[in-house]
Amino acid sequence: MLEPAYQADVVVVGAGIAGLTAAHRLTSAGITTAVLEAAPCPGGRMSTEKVDGFRLDRIGQLLNTAYPELSRTPGLDGLVLRPFAPGVLLHSDGRRRRAGAPAGGGSARGALHAVRALASAPRPPAALPRPLPRPRGGSSRGASVPRARAGAPLGTAVDQARLGAALTRIAHTPLERLLSRPEAPAGLALAARGVPARTVDGFLRPLLAALLCDPDLTSSSRCADLALRAFASGRLCLPEGGAEALPELLARALPPGALHTGVRVTSVATNAVTTAEHGVFRCRAVLVATDARSAAELLPGLRVPEFHPVTVVHHATDEPPETGASLLLDADRGGPVAHTAVVSQVDPSRAPAGRALVSSTVLGPPPPDLDTAVRIHLARLYGTSTARWETLAVHHCADAVPAMRPPHDLRRAVRLLAGLYVCGDHRDTSTVQGALHSGRRASAAILADLGAAGPMHTAEPLRTAA
């Protein structure tokens, strides 16, 4: 039984990466901190299931080497990132094409040289915009995106050179300038900027679907610009050993006795946290670092966003498809799979020797007979039979990724009032970068309010029964 009279300066409710980041920064500043997590282990949605030697992520969010918080966050020094092959593979009209890889060594000169060499060629007229089909189970919120015919290629050499130059420009655009642009749904913003329909439909939509889990491009154009900026600046990657590597590293960096799992919080105040079975934790400040829906249950009146549902299907095979370490996107929307990869080629630790792990992501409500539909689609995408592939797990999360429809506040308040704070990807951008950054903002707000003069109590750690 936990000691009910234990006191700390700050109690953090939730041991996802946002809460763990905040807790690490607080303890490093001399603030005694207790982290309470209802689940048996830390991590929240960033969890990894182990099955027969395979490591299976439950959501499979992509990371990027350009995320600033991965290098800024104390405790993540030991994180090993495994990059995908440069760019992405696009499947369209029965063929796979690489796109988005840096041109001319990734330099602005290389991309601009390609444009100048083709500058005299005529620009084909853009296709007339037409509305996106309504997404399964919901509304597209009126967003309209120019769509080329099914199976349309990425575009002419001129279109591809312009795309390369645009990616290079956005990689070097100051953050403040990106965030000062007018805000609209991403699909409408791309059309208003004159991006050719085939480029949107053949590259940007499937790419942003993978980055934002939003296949209908209803997200804020500012969030889309940030995602494209990171894509153009860095490399898509996975954490070695699975998504759980991030919260595990952060948890191990905390002082002994700071993290307590299996503790369910029922209510919070500015100076106390009440738990279901372990009494009341008295403190000077409370940070709610749970998912958005759980946070709203503890903090009535807190806005709950809509969510993008995500389903990840994991297959094992003895004969991996010949796509190497590439992220494969479906530009045709020809089935339920938005993107897929032989993740054991990216991170060999995710599969036992001699076997391969193929992880595929379905966005939106999953179709009936999901495994059959996914197998049929994967057979087309990879150009190989999937009949003998073994289904290891199917992970569905209805509240996987908070939607970021405009107007979206990229820096939603983390300080609700003195002594009560909140953080998570729902307060920032719906990415690992956003979750880590919100934890940093929350810890900074707490330190400012407390004065960071040192611990309020000299207390023994929480005790547990044998």
C-alpha positions in Angstrom: 0.0 0.0 0.0 1.4 3.4 -0.9 2.0 5.8 2.0 -1.0 8.2 1.8 0.6 11.0 3.7 3.5 11.4 1.4 4.0 14.9 0.1 5.9 16.3 -2.8 6.3 19.7 -4.4 4.7 18.6 -7.7 2.5 15.6 -8.5 2.5 14.6 -12.2 -0.6 12.6 -13.3 0.3 10.4 -16.2 3.6 8.9 -17.3 3.5 9.4 -21.0 6.5 11.2 -22.6 5.0 14.7 -21.9 4.7 14.0 -18.2 8.0 12.2 -17.9 9.8 15.1 -19.7 8.3 17.6 -17.3 9.1 15.4 -14.3 12.7 15.1 -15.3 13.1 18.8 -15.8 11.5 19.5 -12.4 13.6 17.0 -10.5 16.7 18.4 -12.2 15.8 21.8 -10.8 15.6 20.4 -7.2 11.8 20.1 -7.1 10.6 16.9 -5.4 8.2 15.2 -7.9 5.9 12.2 -7.8 4.7 10.7 -11.1 1.5 8.7 -10.8 0.5 6.3 -13.7 -2.6 4.2 -13.7 -1.2 1.6 -16.1 1.3 -1.1 -15.1 4.1 0.6 -17.0 5.0 4.1 -18.3 4.6 5.3 -21.9 0.9 5.8 -22.5 0.2 5.4 -26.3 3.9 4.9 -26.9 3.9 1.3 -26.0 5.4 -1.8 -27.6 4.0 -5.3 -27.4 6.4 -8.3 -27.5 5.2 -11.4 -29.5 7.5 -14.3 -30.3 10.6 -12.1 -30.5 8.9 -9.4 -32.4 8.5 -5.8 -31.1 5.1 -4.4 -32.2 4.3 -0.7 -31.7 0.6 0.0 -30.9 0.3 3.2 -32.8 3.6 3.5 -34.8 4.0 7.2 -34.9 6.9 8.3 -37.1 9.7 10.3 -35.7 12.0 12.7 -37.5 15.7 13.4 -36.9 14.8 17.1 -37.3 12.6 17.1 -34.2 14.4 19.6 -31.9 13.1 18.2 -28.7 14.7 14.8 -29.3 18.1 16.4 -28.7 17.0 19.0 -26.2 15.2 16.7 -23.8 17.2 15.5 -20.8 17.1 11.8 -20.5 17.0 11.0 -24.2 20.8 11.0 -24.7 20.8 7.3 -25.1 18.0 7.2 -27.7 19.1 5.5 -31.0 17.2 6.5 -34.1 17.0 4.1 -37.1 16.3 6.1 -40.3 14.2 5.1 -43.2 15.7 5.3 -46.7 15.7 8.9 -48.0 12.4 10.2 -49.2 9.4 7.8 -49.5 8.2 5.2 -52.0 5.0 6.1 -53.7 2.8 3.3 -55.2 0.6 4.6 -58.1 -0.8 2.8 -61.1 0.9 -0.4 -60.3 4.4 1.1 -60.0 6.6 2.3 -57.1 8.5 5.6 -57.5 10.8 7.3 -55.0 10.0 10.9 -54.1 11.0 13.5 -51.7 14.7 12.4 -51.5 17.1 15.4 -51.3 18.1 16.7 -54.7 21.7 17.7 -55.4 22.8 16.4 -52.0 19.9 18.2 -50.3 21.2 21.7 -51.1 19.2 24.6 -52.3 21.7 25.0 -55.2 21.0 21.4 -56.4 17.2 21.8 -56.3 17.2 25.3 -57.8 19.6 24.1 -60.6 17.0 21.5 -61.6 14.3 24.1 -61.8 16.4 26.5 -63.9 17.4 23.8 -66.3 13.7 23.2 -67.0 12.4 26.7 -66.6 11.8 27.2 -70.3 9.4 24.2 -70.5 5.7 25.0 -70.5 3.8 24.5 -67.3 0.8 22.2 -67.7 -2.5 23.6 -66.7 -3.7 22.6 -63.2 -6.6 20.2 -63.0 -9.9 21.8 -61.8 -10.4 21.2 -58.0 -13.1 18.9 -56.9 -14.1 17.9 -53.4 -12.5 15.0 -51.6 -14.8 12.0 -51.1 -16.4 12.0 -47.7 -14.2 10.0 -45.2 -15.6 6.8 -43.9 -17.6 7.5 -40.7 -17.3 11.3 -40.7 -17.4 14.6 -42.6 -14.5 16.2 -44.4 -15.5 19.5 -42.9 -16.0 21.0 -46.3 -12.3 20.8 -47.2 -11.7 20.6 -50.9 -8.5 19.3 -52.4 -7.6 19.2 -56.1 -7.5 15.5 -57.0 -6.0 14.1 -60.2 -7.4 11.0 -61.7 -6.7 7.7 -59.9 -3.3 6.4 -60.7 -2.0 9.8 -61.9 1.9 10.0 -61.8 3.6 12.5 -59.5 3.9 14.9 -62.4 6.2 16.1 -65.2 10.0 16.7 -64.6 9.1 20.4 -64.2 6.6 19.5 -61.4 9.1 17.3 -59.7 11.8 19.9 -59.9 9.5 22.6 -58.5 8.5 20.2 -55.7 12.2 19.6 -54.8 12.8 23.4 -54.8 9.7 23.9 -52.6 10.9 21.3 -50.1 14.3 22.9 -50.0 12.8 26.4 -49.4 10.5 25.2 -46.6 13.4 23.4 -44.9 15.2 26.8 -44.7 12.2 29.0 -43.9 12.3 30.5 -40.4 9.7 29.0 -38.1 8.2 32.4 -37.3 7.5 33.0 -41.0 5.8 29.7 -41.4 3.6 30.3 -38.5 2.6 33.8 -39.7 1.1 32.4 -42.9 -2.7 32.6 -43.2 -4.3 29.5 -41.7 -6.7 27.2 -43.6 -7.3 23.4 -44.0 -4.2 22.0 -45.5 -5.8 20.8 -48.7 -7.4 24.2 -49.4 -4.1 26.0 -48.6 -2.1 23.9 -51.0 -4.7 24.5 -53.8 -4.6 28.3 -53.0 -0.8 28.3 -53.3 -1.1 26.9 -56.8 0.3 23.4 -56.1 -0.6 21.2 -59.1 -3.4 18.7 -58.3 -1.3 15.7 -59.3 1.4 16.8 -56.8 -1.1 17.1 -54.0 -2.8 13.9 -54.8 0.3 11.9 -55.9 2.7 13.0 -53.1 1.6 15.6 -50.5 -1.6 13.9 -49.5 -0.2 10.5 -48.9 2.9 12.0 -47.2 0.9 14.2 -44.9 -1.4 11.3 -44.2 1.6 9.4 -42.9 3.0 12.4 -40.9 -0.3 13.7 -39.5 -2.6 10.7 -39.7 -5.0 12.9 -41.7 -5.7 11.5 -45.2 -8.3 14.2 -46.0 -5.9 17.1 -45.3 -8.3 18.8 -42.9 -5.4 19.7 -40.5 -4.3 23.3 -40.1 -2.1 24.4 -42.9 0.4 25.6 -40.3 0.7 22.1 -38.8 1.1 20.7 -42.3 3.9 23.3 -43.0 5.7 22.2 -39.8 5.4 18.6 -40.8 6.7 19.3 -44.3 9.5 21.4 -42.9 10.7 18.6 -40.6 10.4 16.1 -43.5 12.5 18.3 -45.7 15.1 19.0 -43.0 15.6 15.6 -41.6 15.0 11.9 -42.0 11.9 9.9 -41.0 13.0 7.3 -38.4 12.0 4.9 -35.7 13.4 4.5 -32.2 15.5 1.4 -31.9 13.7 -1.3 -30.0 10.2 0.1 -30.4 8.3 3.2 -29.4 8.6 2.3 -25.7 12.3 3.2 -25.9 11.4 6.9 -25.4 9.3 6.6 -22.2 11.6 3.9 -20.8 14.7 6.2 -21.2 12.8 9.1 -19.6 11.6 6.9 -16.7 15.0 5.5 -16.0 16.4 9.1 -15.8 14.1 10.0 -12.8 15.3 9.6 -9.2 14.5 6.3 -7.6 11.0 6.2 -6.2 9.7 9.1 -8.3 7.5 7.0 -10.6 4.6 5.0 -9.3 2.6 2.8 -11.6 -0.8 1.2 -10.9 -2.0 4.3 -9.2 -5.4 5.6 -10.5 -6.1 9.3 -9.9 -9.8 10.2 -9.3 -9.6 14.0 -8.7 -7.1 16.8 -8.6 -6.8 20.2 -7.0 -4.1 22.9 -6.8 -2.6 21.3 -3.7 -3.7 17.7 -3.7 -4.3 14.6 -5.8 -6.8 12.0 -4.7 -6.3 8.4 -5.8 -8.7 5.4 -5.9 -6.7 3.1 -3.6 -3.7 5.1 -2.3 -5.1 8.0 -0.5 -4.4 11.7 -1.0 -1.1 13.1 -2.2 -0.5 16.6 -0.9 1.6 19.0 -3.0 2.2 22.5 -4.1 1.3 22.0 -7.7 -0.4 19.4 -9.9 0.4 18.7 -13.6 -2.1 16.6 -15.5 -0.2 14.9 -18.3 -2.7 12.3 -19.5 -4.4 12.0 -22.9 -6.9 14.7 -23.7 -10.0 12.7 -22.8 -8.7 11.6 -19.4 -7.4 15.1 -18.7 -10.9 16.5 -19.3 -12.4 14.1 -16.8 -10.0 15.4 -14.2 -10.3 19.0 -15.4 -13.9 19.8 -16.2 -14.2 22.4 -19.0 -11.0 21.4 -20.7 -11.4 21.2 -24.4 -11.5 17.7 -25.9 -10.4 17.6 -29.5 -11.6 15.3 -32.2 -9.3 12.4 -33.0 -7.9 10.5 -35.9 -8.4 6.7 -35.4 -5.4 4.6 -36.2 -5.1 0.8 -36.7 -1.7 -0.9 -37.0 -1.5 -4.4 -38.5 1.7 -6.4 -37.9 2.6 -9.3 -40.2 5.6 -11.7 -40.1 7.2 -13.3 -43.1 10.2 -15.3 -43.9 10.6 -13.6 -47.3 10.5 -9.8 -46.9 9.4 -7.6 -49.8 12.2 -6.0 -51.8 11.6 -2.4 -50.7 14.4 -2.2 -48.2 14.1 0.3 -45.5 11.6 2.5 -47.3 8.3 3.9 -46.2 5.8 2.9 -48.8 2.8 5.2 -49.4 -0.3 4.4 -51.4 -1.0 7.4 -53.7 -4.0 5.7 -55.3 -6.1 5.2 -52.1 -6.7 1.8 -53.5 -7.3 0.0 -50.2 -7.3 0.5 -46.4 -3.5 0.8 -46.0 -2.2 4.4 -45.9 1.4 3.5 -45.4 3.5 0.4 -44.7 7.1 -0.6 -44.2 9.3 -3.7 -43.6 10.2 -2.2 -40.2 12.7 -4.9 -39.5 14.8 -3.6 -42.4 14.7 -0.2 -40.7 15.3 -1.5 -37.2 16.6 -5.1 -37.1 15.9 -5.4 -33.3 12.2 -5.6 -34.0 12.2 -9.1 -35.5 14.0 -12.3 -34.6 16.9 -13.5 -36.8 15.7 -14.9 -40.1 12.3 -13.3 -40.0 10.9 -10.0 -41.2 8.3 -7.7 -39.7 5.9 -5.7 -41.9 3.9 -3.0 -40.1 1.0 -1.3 -41.9 -1.1 1.6 -40.8 -4.9 2.0 -41.5 -6.3 5.5 -41.0 -9.9 6.1 -40.1 -12.5 3.5 -39.1 -11.1 0.0 -40.1 -13.1 -1.9 -42.7 -14.9 -5.2 -42.1 -12.7 -8.2 -42.3 -9.7 -6.0 -41.8 -7.0 -8.6 -42.1 -8.2 -9.9 -45.5 -8.6 -6.4 -46.9 -5.1 -5.4 -45.6 -3.5 -8.6 -47.1 -5.1 -7.9 -50.5 -3.9 -4.3 -50.5 -0.4 -5.2 -49.3 -0.1 -7.8 -52.1 -0.7 -5.0 -54.6 1.6 -2.5 -52.9 4.5 -4.8 -52.5 3.9 -6.9 -55.7 4.1 -10.2 -53.9 1.8 -12.8 -52.3 0.8 -12.2 -48.7 -1.1 -15.5 -48.4 1.5 -17.1 -46.1 2.2 -14.0 -44.0 1.4 -14.5 -40.3 -0.7 -11.9 -38.6 1.0 -11.1 -35.3 -1.3 -8.4 -33.9 -3.9 -5.8 -34.8 -3.8 -2.7 -32.6 -6.7 -0.2 -33.0 -6.8 3.1 -31.1 -9.9 5.3 -31.7 -8.2 8.3 -29.9 -4.8 7.8 -31.4 -4.0 11.3 -32.7 -5.7 14.6 -31.7 -7.0 16.4 -34.8 -5.5 19.8 -35.5 -8.2 21.4 -37.6 -8.0 25.2 -38.0 -7.9 27.4 -36.1 -5.4 25.4 -34.2 -3.5 26.9 -31.3 0.0 25.5 -31.5 0.8 26.7 -28.0 -2.3 26.0 -26.1 -2.0 27.2 -22.5 -0.4 24.7 -20.1 -1.0 26.9 -17.0 -4.6 26.8 -16.1 -4.1 28.6 -12.8 -1.4 28.8 -10.2 -0.9 25.3 -8.9 -2.7 23.5 -11.8 -1.2 22.7 -15.1 -1.8 20.4 -18.1 0.4 19.1 -20.9 0.4 16.6 -23.7 0.3 16.5 -27.5 -3.3 18.0 -27.3 -1.7 21.2 -26.1 0.8 21.5 -28.9 1.1 19.6 -32.1 -0.1 16.0 -32.3 3.4 14.5 -32.7 6.2 13.2 -30.5 7.8 16.7 -30.9 4.6 18.3 -29.7 4.3 16.1 -26.6 7.9 16.6 -25.6 7.6 20.4 -26.2 4.4 20.7 -24.1 6.1 18.9 -21.2 9.0 21.4 -21.4 6.6 24.3 -21.5 4.6 23.0 -18.5 7.8 22.4 -16.4 8.9 25.9 -17.2 5.6 27.4 -16.0 5.7 25.4 -12.8 9.3 26.4 -12.1 8.4 30.1 -12.7 5.4 29.8 -10.2 7.3 27.9 -7.5 10.4 30.0 -7.9 12.6 26.9 -8.1 14.0 27.7 -4.7 14.4 24.0 -3.8 12.2 21.3 -2.4 9.4 22.1 0.0 9.6 18.8 1.8 12.3 16.4 2.9 10.2 13.2 2.6 10.9 9.5 2.3 9.9 7.9 -1.0 6.6 6.2 -1.4 6.5 2.7 0.1 4.9 -0.3 -1.5 3.8 -3.5 0.0 5.9 -6.5 -0.7 
